[in-house]
Amino acid sequence: MSGDAGYLLVADAADARDPAVEAALAALLRSGWTLRLDGFGLRILTGPRFPWPVAQVHRAHALIGEWRGEGAHPSAIAGRFPEGRPLGAGLMSEGWGAYLMVWRDRDGHLNLVRDPTGAVDVVWWRRGPVTLVTDCPPPALDAVLPDTLAIDWPQLGALLATPSLLTDGLPLQGLTPVGAGCWSRPDQDLPDEPLWRPADFVRRGADDAPDALVRVVDRTIDRTMRSRRRVVSELSGGLDSAIVAGSLRATGHAERAVFINYYGDDAEGDERRYAEAAAALSGVPLETVRKPVEAISDADFTTLASGLRPALQGVDPAYDRHAAGRLAALGADGLLTGQGGDSVFFQAPDPLVAADRFRRQGLR
C-alpha cells in the first residue's frame, strides 16, 4: 500500500500512546508528510500531494476536505446542531462537498461523518487504545496494520461481479470502511448510521423548471471554482461537458480554464466538430489533442494497484498520464469533465428504464 496524496488521523490520549504508532508517525514526517492538526486527542497528517485543506472547526471538530454551503460555514453548522446524528445530517442537508468531518463528543468518543459523494475514502482500525483513520495506509504504517489484515476473496468476487458496490465494500479483512453519507463511531463498537439516502433526497421534492436546473448547475460550478486557481475543462463532444463549459462562461470563471478535446483515430472516437461547436457557442478557445494510444505495461498495473479498492476507473493509463502531465504543465489544480454523463441517460439499454416508466405511468 502506498500514497503520498493521502491523510492519516490518529485518535489517542497523551498517556495512552502506542510506541509503534509513534515510530510510524515519525517516519511519515521524515518522508515529507505534514502534521496539520494536533489537539483534543486528534492528530491529522497529510502527504505531500494531498489535495484537500484541513481545518479545525468549532470546539473540537476537524474538517478534512471541503464543505460548501449557501452562506454558512462548517463551524456554524457544528455550533448550531447537537452532536451526533443531527450534526451529520445538518452538514448534508445544508451543503455538499468532498470531506470527512471528525470530532470528539462530550464523552470523548470519536465521531466520523463521510460526505455522501464518497470523494474522500475512509477506513479505520484500532491498535490497543489508538484508532487510526486513513484513505489508504502508507508503507510507514505497515508495522501497525492489523494482524488480521488479509484479502477478502468472497468480497473481491462480489465487487468484480457488481462494481457498483465498490464504494461501500472493501475487499480486505481487518480494516473497516465508513460508507458514503454515514456517521461512524469507531471506538464504541456501534454500527454506522446512514444519514443520506437517495430516496430521502428525492422525496424532498425538486423544482422541475428548466431555469431551476440551470441555477443549480451554475451554483455548483461557481462554488467549485472558488477554491481552484486554474482548471482544465475537457470538452468531449457530449452533452454534459458542453454544459460544464457553458456554466464556466456564465459564472465568470472561463478565464481560469483551459478547454481541451481528446479525439481518437476512429470516426466513433472523433467528436471534434461537436466539441468545437460547443466551444464556439460558449465563446471559449478549444485545444484539440490526439488521444495517446500505448501498450499497457506492468508499471501501469502497479500504479493501479496502489489503493485499497480495485481501480475500476483506471481503464486508460495512457490518457491518464497525458491528462495528468497537462494539468501539471499548466499549473492546474482541477479537472472538469462530463464524467461519462451519457450513462446518466442510459445510453446502454437496460430493462430498468422500462420498469421505472411503467411504475410511474402505468400501462399505456
Buried (B, 14 or more C-beta within 10 A) or exposed (E): BBBBBBBBBBBBEEEEBBEBBBEBBEBBEEEEBEBBBEEBBBBBBBBEEBEBEBBBBBEBBBBBBBBBBEEBBBBBBBEEBEBBBEBBBBBBBBBBBBBBBBBBBEEEBBBBBBBBBBBBBBBBBBBEBBBBBBBBBBBBBEEBBBEEBEEBEEBBEBBEEEEEEBBEBBBBBBBBBBBBBBBBBBBEEEEBBBBBEEEBBEEEEEEEEEEEEBEEBBBBBBBBBEEBEBBBBBBBBBBBBBBBBBBBBBBEBBEBBBBBBBBEEEEEEBBBEBBBBBBEEBEBEBEBBEBBEEEEEEEBEEBBEEBBBBBEEBEBBBBBBBBEEBBEEEEBEBBBBBBEBEEEEEEEEEEEEEEEEEEEEEEE
